[in-house]
Every structure is written in structure tokens, then in C-alpha cells.
Amino acid sequence: MEFPDLARRYQVTGVPKTVVNDVIEIMGNKPEDEFIAEILRATE
């Protein structure tokens, strides 16, 4: 594992996993429009 400390902190057990502002966790490969919607939701 390349970044074990970060993997433990964010409980990453698979990829892709995207964490935005420690608020939103996006698991798996999402279509672009869904991914952008999740990112925007994290910034509200």
C-alpha cells in the first residue's frame, strides 16, 4: 500500500475512493455528471 496512514485515516479498502473536505466520500467509478454533483454537494 502506497500511503498506509491516509488509507487508515479514510478507511480506504479499495479504489477509486475520493474524499472531499473530510465531508463527502465517493466510492467507485462514477459518471462525470454524478461525480461533479457530489463535489458540488461537498462545497455547500
mmCIF file as Biopython writes it, N, C-alpha, C and O atoms, coordinates in Angstrom:
data_model
#
loop_
_atom_site.group_PDB
_atom_site.id
_atom_site.type_symbol
_atom_site.label_atom_id
_atom_site.label_alt_id
_atom_site.label_comp_id
_atom_site.label_asym_id
_atom_site.label_entity_id
_atom_site.label_seq_id
_atom_site.pdbx_PDB_ins_code
_atom_site.Cartn_x
_atom_site.Cartn_y
_atom_site.Cartn_z
_atom_site.occupancy
_atom_site.B_iso_or_equiv
_atom_site.auth_seq_id
_atom_site.auth_asym_id
_atom_site.pdbx_PDB_model_num
ATOM 1   N N  . MET A ? 1  ? 0.850   -1.171 0.000   1.0 0.0 1  A 1 
ATOM 2   C CA . MET A ? 1  ? 0.000   0.000  0.000   1.0 0.0 1  A 1 
ATOM 3   C C  . MET A ? 1  ? 0.895   1.234  0.000   1.0 0.0 1  A 1 
ATOM 4   O O  . MET A ? 1  ? 1.859   1.313  0.762   1.0 0.0 1  A 1 
ATOM 5   N N  . GLU A ? 2  ? 0.569   2.193  -0.859  1.0 0.0 2  A 1 
ATOM 6   C CA . GLU A ? 2  ? 1.452   3.339  -1.054  1.0 0.0 2  A 1 
ATOM 7   C C  . GLU A ? 2  ? 1.371   4.359  0.076   1.0 0.0 2  A 1 
ATOM 8   O O  . GLU A ? 2  ? 2.401   4.907  0.469   1.0 0.0 2  A 1 
ATOM 9   N N  . PHE A ? 3  ? 0.188   4.630  0.609   1.0 0.0 3  A 1 
ATOM 10  C CA . PHE A ? 3  ? 0.013   5.628  1.669   1.0 0.0 3  A 1 
ATOM 11  C C  . PHE A ? 3  ? -0.789  5.009  2.818   1.0 0.0 3  A 1 
ATOM 12  O O  . PHE A ? 3  ? -1.968  5.325  2.974   1.0 0.0 3  A 1 
ATOM 13  N N  . PRO A ? 4  ? -0.182  4.144  3.617   1.0 0.0 4  A 1 
ATOM 14  C CA . PRO A ? 4  ? -0.931  3.423  4.647   1.0 0.0 4  A 1 
ATOM 15  C C  . PRO A ? 4  ? -1.577  4.333  5.687   1.0 0.0 4  A 1 
ATOM 16  O O  . PRO A ? 4  ? -2.671  4.029  6.164   1.0 0.0 4  A 1 
ATOM 17  N N  . ASP A ? 5  ? -0.937  5.432  6.048   1.0 0.0 5  A 1 
ATOM 18  C CA . ASP A ? 5  ? -1.530  6.333  7.047   1.0 0.0 5  A 1 
ATOM 19  C C  . ASP A ? 5  ? -2.820  6.955  6.527   1.0 0.0 5  A 1 
ATOM 20  O O  . ASP A ? 5  ? -3.820  7.007  7.243   1.0 0.0 5  A 1 
ATOM 21  N N  . LEU A ? 6  ? -2.801  7.423  5.297   1.0 0.0 6  A 1 
ATOM 22  C CA . LEU A ? 6  ? -4.011  8.002  4.704   1.0 0.0 6  A 1 
ATOM 23  C C  . LEU A ? 6  ? -5.082  6.938  4.492   1.0 0.0 6  A 1 
ATOM 24  O O  . LEU A ? 6  ? -6.269  7.205  4.681   1.0 0.0 6  A 1 
ATOM 25  N N  . ALA A ? 7  ? -4.674  5.744  4.104   1.0 0.0 7  A 1 
ATOM 26  C CA . ALA A ? 7  ? -5.637  4.658  3.908   1.0 0.0 7  A 1 
ATOM 27  C C  . ALA A ? 7  ? -6.360  4.340  5.209   1.0 0.0 7  A 1 
ATOM 28  O O  . ALA A ? 7  ? -7.573  4.128  5.206   1.0 0.0 7  A 1 
ATOM 29  N N  . ARG A ? 8  ? -5.638  4.305  6.309   1.0 0.0 8  A 1 
ATOM 30  C CA . ARG A ? 8  ? -6.273  4.058  7.610   1.0 0.0 8  A 1 
ATOM 31  C C  . ARG A ? 8  ? -7.169  5.223  8.005   1.0 0.0 8  A 1 
ATOM 32  O O  . ARG A ? 8  ? -8.289  5.011  8.470   1.0 0.0 8  A 1 
ATOM 33  N N  . ARG A ? 9  ? -6.692  6.447  7.826   1.0 0.0 9  A 1 
ATOM 34  C CA . ARG A ? 9  ? -7.457  7.636  8.225   1.0 0.0 9  A 1 
ATOM 35  C C  . ARG A ? 9  ? -8.812  7.692  7.520   1.0 0.0 9  A 1 
ATOM 36  O O  . ARG A ? 9  ? -9.829  8.011  8.136   1.0 0.0 9  A 1 
ATOM 37  N N  . TYR A ? 10 ? -8.814  7.381  6.228   1.0 0.0 10 A 1 
ATOM 38  C CA . TYR A ? 10 ? -10.045 7.482  5.440   1.0 0.0 10 A 1 
ATOM 39  C C  . TYR A ? 10 ? -10.700 6.129  5.178   1.0 0.0 10 A 1 
ATOM 40  O O  . TYR A ? 10 ? -11.642 6.029  4.392   1.0 0.0 10 A 1 
ATOM 41  N N  . GLN A ? 11 ? -10.198 5.098  5.837   1.0 0.0 11 A 1 
ATOM 42  C CA . GLN A ? 11 ? -10.748 3.749  5.741   1.0 0.0 11 A 1 
ATOM 43  C C  . GLN A ? 11 ? -10.876 3.287  4.293   1.0 0.0 11 A 1 
ATOM 44  O O  . GLN A ? 11 ? -11.924 2.798  3.871   1.0 0.0 11 A 1 
ATOM 45  N N  . VAL A ? 12 ? -9.806  3.450  3.553   1.0 0.0 12 A 1 
ATOM 46  C CA . VAL A ? 12 ? -9.786  3.033  2.152   1.0 0.0 12 A 1 
ATOM 47  C C  . VAL A ? 12 ? -9.442  1.558  2.086   1.0 0.0 12 A 1 
ATOM 48  O O  . VAL A ? 12 ? -8.397  1.125  2.571   1.0 0.0 12 A 1 
ATOM 49  N N  . THR A ? 13 ? -10.336 0.798  1.481   1.0 0.0 13 A 1 
ATOM 50  C CA . THR A ? 13 ? -10.084 -0.625 1.284   1.0 0.0 13 A 1 
ATOM 51  C C  . THR A ? 13 ? -10.073 -0.983 -0.192  1.0 0.0 13 A 1 
ATOM 52  O O  . THR A ? 13 ? -9.725  -2.105 -0.560  1.0 0.0 13 A 1 
ATOM 53  N N  . GLY A ? 14 ? -10.451 -0.040 -1.034  1.0 0.0 14 A 1 
ATOM 54  C CA . GLY A ? 14 ? -10.452 -0.248 -2.478  1.0 0.0 14 A 1 
ATOM 55  C C  . GLY A ? 14 ? -10.341 1.085  -3.179  1.0 0.0 14 A 1 
ATOM 56  O O  . GLY A ? 14 ? -10.453 2.144  -2.562  1.0 0.0 14 A 1 
ATOM 57  N N  . VAL A ? 15 ? -10.121 1.017  -4.474  1.0 0.0 15 A 1 
ATOM 58  C CA . VAL A ? 15 ? -10.010 2.251  -5.247  1.0 0.0 15 A 1 
ATOM 59  C C  . VAL A ? 15 ? -10.953 2.178  -6.430  1.0 0.0 15 A 1 
ATOM 60  O O  . VAL A ? 15 ? -11.251 1.064  -6.859  1.0 0.0 15 A 1 
ATOM 61  N N  . PRO A ? 16 ? -11.435 3.238  -6.980  1.0 0.0 16 A 1 
ATOM 62  C CA . PRO A ? 16 ? -11.198 4.600  -6.521  1.0 0.0 16 A 1 
ATOM 63  C C  . PRO A ? 16 ? -12.084 4.979  -5.344  1.0 0.0 16 A 1 
ATOM 64  O O  . PRO A ? 16 ? -13.241 4.564  -5.267  1.0 0.0 16 A 1 
ATOM 65  N N  . LYS A ? 17 ? -11.541 5.762  -4.440  1.0 0.0 17 A 1 
ATOM 66  C CA . LYS A ? 17 ? -12.281 6.372  -3.341  1.0 0.0 17 A 1 
ATOM 67  C C  . LYS A ? 17 ? -11.797 7.808  -3.252  1.0 0.0 17 A 1 
ATOM 68  O O  . LYS A ? 17 ? -10.602 8.066  -3.110  1.0 0.0 17 A 1 
ATOM 69  N N  . THR A ? 18 ? -12.735 8.737  -3.338  1.0 0.0 18 A 1 
ATOM 70  C CA . THR A ? 18 ? -12.410 10.158 -3.304  1.0 0.0 18 A 1 
ATOM 71  C C  . THR A ? 18 ? -13.032 10.756 -2.062  1.0 0.0 18 A 1 
ATOM 72  O O  . THR A ? 18 ? -14.225 10.572 -1.821  1.0 0.0 18 A 1 
ATOM 73  N N  . VAL A ? 19 ? -12.246 11.473 -1.265  1.0 0.0 19 A 1 
ATOM 74  C CA . VAL A ? 19 ? -12.734 12.149 -0.065  1.0 0.0 19 A 1 
ATOM 75  C C  . VAL A ? 19 ? -12.586 13.645 -0.298  1.0 0.0 19 A 1 
ATOM 76  O O  . VAL A ? 19 ? -11.509 14.125 -0.653  1.0 0.0 19 A 1 
ATOM 77  N N  . VAL A ? 20 ? -13.689 14.385 -0.094  1.0 0.0 20 A 1 
ATOM 78  C CA . VAL A ? 20 ? -13.696 15.822 -0.352  1.0 0.0 20 A 1 
ATOM 79  C C  . VAL A ? 20 ? -13.978 16.561 0.946   1.0 0.0 20 A 1 
ATOM 80  O O  . VAL A ? 20 ? -15.034 16.386 1.554   1.0 0.0 20 A 1 
ATOM 81  N N  . ASN A ? 21 ? -13.033 17.380 1.364   1.0 0.0 21 A 1 
ATOM 82  C CA . ASN A ? 21 ? -13.184 18.217 2.570   1.0 0.0 21 A 1 
ATOM 83  C C  . ASN A ? 21 ? -13.561 17.415 3.814   1.0 0.0 21 A 1 
ATOM 84  O O  . ASN A ? 21 ? -14.229 17.939 4.705   1.0 0.0 21 A 1 
ATOM 85  N N  . ASP A ? 22 ? -13.147 16.172 3.884   1.0 0.0 22 A 1 
ATOM 86  C CA . ASP A ? 22 ? -13.496 15.294 5.011   1.0 0.0 22 A 1 
ATOM 87  C C  . ASP A ? 22 ? -14.999 15.224 5.233   1.0 0.0 22 A 1 
ATOM 88  O O  . ASP A ? 22 ? -15.443 14.901 6.334   1.0 0.0 22 A 1 
ATOM 89  N N  . VAL A ? 23 ? -15.792 15.522 4.205   1.0 0.0 23 A 1 
ATOM 90  C CA . VAL A ? 23 ? -17.254 15.554 4.320   1.0 0.0 23 A 1 
ATOM 91  C C  . VAL A ? 23 ? -17.898 14.493 3.438   1.0 0.0 23 A 1 
ATOM 92  O O  . VAL A ? 23 ? -18.757 13.738 3.895   1.0 0.0 23 A 1 
ATOM 93  N N  . ILE A ? 24 ? -17.494 14.437 2.202   1.0 0.0 24 A 1 
ATOM 94  C CA . ILE A ? 24 ? -18.105 13.549 1.221   1.0 0.0 24 A 1 
ATOM 95  C C  . ILE A ? 24 ? -17.110 12.462 0.848   1.0 0.0 24 A 1 
ATOM 96  O O  . ILE A ? 24 ? -15.933 12.738 0.618   1.0 0.0 24 A 1 
ATOM 97  N N  . GLU A ? 25 ? -17.590 11.219 0.788   1.0 0.0 25 A 1 
ATOM 98  C CA . GLU A ? 25 ? -16.787 10.105 0.306   1.0 0.0 25 A 1 
ATOM 99  C C  . GLU A ? 25 ? -17.472 9.542  -0.925  1.0 0.0 25 A 1 
ATOM 100 O O  . GLU A ? 25 ? -18.641 9.158  -0.876  1.0 0.0 25 A 1 
ATOM 101 N N  . ILE A ? 26 ? -16.741 9.495  -2.024  1.0 0.0 26 A 1 
ATOM 102 C CA . ILE A ? 26 ? -17.271 8.976  -3.275  1.0 0.0 26 A 1 
ATOM 103 C C  . ILE A ? 26 ? -16.567 7.652  -3.547  1.0 0.0 26 A 1 
ATOM 104 O O  . ILE A ? 26 ? -15.351 7.606  -3.730  1.0 0.0 26 A 1 
ATOM 105 N N  . MET A ? 27 ? -17.346 6.583  -3.570  1.0 0.0 27 A 1 
ATOM 106 C CA . MET A ? 27 ? -16.788 5.251  -3.786  1.0 0.0 27 A 1 
ATOM 107 C C  . MET A ? 27 ? -17.032 4.809  -5.218  1.0 0.0 27 A 1 
ATOM 108 O O  . MET A ? 27 ? -18.112 5.012  -5.773  1.0 0.0 27 A 1 
ATOM 109 N N  . GLY A ? 28 ? -16.021 4.208  -5.799  1.0 0.0 28 A 1 
ATOM 110 C CA . GLY A ? 28 ? -16.165 3.629  -7.121  1.0 0.0 28 A 1 
ATOM 111 C C  . GLY A ? 28 ? -16.064 4.638  -8.244  1.0 0.0 28 A 1 
ATOM 112 O O  . GLY A ? 28 ? -15.919 5.842  -8.033  1.0 0.0 28 A 1 
ATOM 113 N N  . ASN A ? 29 ? -16.145 4.099  -9.438  1.0 0.0 29 A 1 
ATOM 114 C CA . ASN A ? 29 ? -16.067 4.923  -10.637 1.0 0.0 29 A 1 
ATOM 115 C C  . ASN A ? 29 ? -17.464 5.430  -10.957 1.0 0.0 29 A 1 
ATOM 116 O O  . ASN A ? 29 ? -18.374 4.635  -11.189 1.0 0.0 29 A 1 
ATOM 117 N N  . LYS A ? 30 ? -17.640 6.739  -10.972 1.0 0.0 30 A 1 
ATOM 118 C CA . LYS A ? 30 ? -18.941 7.362  -11.223 1.0 0.0 30 A 1 
ATOM 119 C C  . LYS A ? 30 ? -18.912 8.062  -12.577 1.0 0.0 30 A 1 
ATOM 120 O O  . LYS A ? 30 ? -17.855 8.493  -13.036 1.0 0.0 30 A 1 
ATOM 121 N N  . PRO A ? 31 ? -20.080 8.173  -13.215 1.0 0.0 31 A 1 
ATOM 122 C CA . PRO A ? 31 ? -20.145 9.016  -14.409 1.0 0.0 31 A 1 
ATOM 123 C C  . PRO A ? 31 ? -19.785 10.453 -14.038 1.0 0.0 31 A 1 
ATOM 124 O O  . PRO A ? 31 ? -19.999 10.883 -12.904 1.0 0.0 31 A 1 
ATOM 125 N N  . GLU A ? 32 ? -19.246 11.179 -14.990 1.0 0.0 32 A 1 
ATOM 126 C CA . GLU A ? 32 ? -18.746 12.527 -14.724 1.0 0.0 32 A 1 
ATOM 127 C C  . GLU A ? 32 ? -19.798 13.431 -14.090 1.0 0.0 32 A 1 
ATOM 128 O O  . GLU A ? 32 ? -19.486 14.164 -13.151 1.0 0.0 32 A 1 
ATOM 129 N N  . ASP A ? 33 ? -21.037 13.396 -14.580 1.0 0.0 33 A 1 
ATOM 130 C CA . ASP A ? 33 ? -22.068 14.281 -14.036 1.0 0.0 33 A 1 
ATOM 131 C C  . ASP A ? 33 ? -22.380 13.963 -12.576 1.0 0.0 33 A 1 
ATOM 132 O O  . ASP A ? 33 ? -22.612 14.874 -11.782 1.0 0.0 33 A 1 
ATOM 133 N N  . GLU A ? 34 ? -22.388 12.681 -12.217 1.0 0.0 34 A 1 
ATOM 134 C CA . GLU A ? 34 ? -22.619 12.297 -10.817 1.0 0.0 34 A 1 
ATOM 135 C C  . GLU A ? 34 ? -21.443 12.717 -9.937  1.0 0.0 34 A 1 
ATOM 136 O O  . GLU A ? 34 ? -21.634 13.195 -8.819  1.0 0.0 34 A 1 
ATOM 137 N N  . PHE A ? 35 ? -20.237 12.536 -10.447 1.0 0.0 35 A 1 
ATOM 138 C CA . PHE A ? 35 ? -19.037 12.902 -9.697  1.0 0.0 35 A 1 
ATOM 139 C C  . PHE A ? 35 ? -19.027 14.401 -9.412  1.0 0.0 35 A 1 
ATOM 140 O O  . PHE A ? 35 ? -18.753 14.817 -8.286  1.0 0.0 35 A 1 
ATOM 141 N N  . ILE A ? 36 ? -19.324 15.207 -10.422 1.0 0.0 36 A 1 
ATOM 142 C CA . ILE A ? 36 ? -19.356 16.661 -10.249 1.0 0.0 36 A 1 
ATOM 143 C C  . ILE A ? 36 ? -20.447 17.063 -9.268  1.0 0.0 36 A 1 
ATOM 144 O O  . ILE A ? 36 ? -20.236 17.956 -8.447  1.0 0.0 36 A 1 
ATOM 145 N N  . ALA A ? 37 ? -21.603 16.424 -9.335  1.0 0.0 37 A 1 
ATOM 146 C CA . ALA A ? 37 ? -22.692 16.724 -8.399  1.0 0.0 37 A 1 
ATOM 147 C C  . ALA A ? 37 ? -22.262 16.449 -6.960  1.0 0.0 37 A 1 
ATOM 148 O O  . ALA A ? 37 ? -22.592 17.222 -6.061  1.0 0.0 37 A 1 
ATOM 149 N N  . GLU A ? 38 ? -21.536 15.366 -6.733  1.0 0.0 38 A 1 
ATOM 150 C CA . GLU A ? 38 ? -21.040 15.037 -5.393  1.0 0.0 38 A 1 
ATOM 151 C C  . GLU A ? 38 ? -20.036 16.087 -4.913  1.0 0.0 38 A 1 
ATOM 152 O O  . GLU A ? 38 ? -20.075 16.504 -3.755  1.0 0.0 38 A 1 
ATOM 153 N N  . ILE A ? 39 ? -19.145 16.509 -5.799  1.0 0.0 39 A 1 
ATOM 154 C CA . ILE A ? 39 ? -18.157 17.536 -5.452  1.0 0.0 39 A 1 
ATOM 155 C C  . ILE A ? 39 ? -18.865 18.832 -5.068  1.0 0.0 39 A 1 
ATOM 156 O O  . ILE A ? 39 ? -18.526 19.451 -4.059  1.0 0.0 39 A 1 
ATOM 157 N N  . LEU A ? 40 ? -19.833 19.236 -5.859  1.0 0.0 40 A 1 
ATOM 158 C CA . LEU A ? 40 ? -20.571 20.471 -5.572  1.0 0.0 40 A 1 
ATOM 159 C C  . LEU A ? 40 ? -21.325 20.368 -4.252  1.0 0.0 40 A 1 
ATOM 160 O O  . LEU A ? 40 ? -21.411 21.344 -3.507  1.0 0.0 40 A 1 
ATOM 161 N N  . ARG A ? 41 ? -21.869 19.194 -3.961  1.0 0.0 41 A 1 
ATOM 162 C CA . ARG A ? 41 ? -22.583 18.995 -2.692  1.0 0.0 41 A 1 
ATOM 163 C C  . ARG A ? 41 ? -21.634 19.175 -1.511  1.0 0.0 41 A 1 
ATOM 164 O O  . ARG A ? 41 ? -22.038 19.679 -0.462  1.0 0.0 41 A 1 
ATOM 165 N N  . ALA A ? 42 ? -20.389 18.773 -1.672  1.0 0.0 42 A 1 
ATOM 166 C CA . ALA A ? 42 ? -19.405 18.897 -0.586  1.0 0.0 42 A 1 
ATOM 167 C C  . ALA A ? 42 ? -19.050 20.345 -0.302  1.0 0.0 42 A 1 
ATOM 168 O O  . ALA A ? 42 ? -18.612 20.669 0.802   1.0 0.0 42 A 1 
ATOM 169 N N  . THR A ? 43 ? -19.232 21.215 -1.277  1.0 0.0 43 A 1 
ATOM 170 C CA . THR A ? 43 ? -18.842 22.611 -1.092  1.0 0.0 43 A 1 
ATOM 171 C C  . THR A ? 43 ? -19.975 23.483 -0.573  1.0 0.0 43 A 1 
ATOM 172 O O  . THR A ? 43 ? -19.776 24.673 -0.326  1.0 0.0 43 A 1 
ATOM 173 N N  . GLU A ? 44 ? -21.154 22.911 -0.407  1.0 0.0 44 A 1 
ATOM 174 C CA . GLU A ? 44 ? -22.303 23.690 0.086   1.0 0.0 44 A 1 
ATOM 175 C C  . GLU A ? 44 ? -22.180 23.982 1.557   1.0 0.0 44 A 1 
ATOM 176 O O  . GLU A ? 44 ? -23.056 24.626 2.135   1.0 0.0 44 A 1 
#
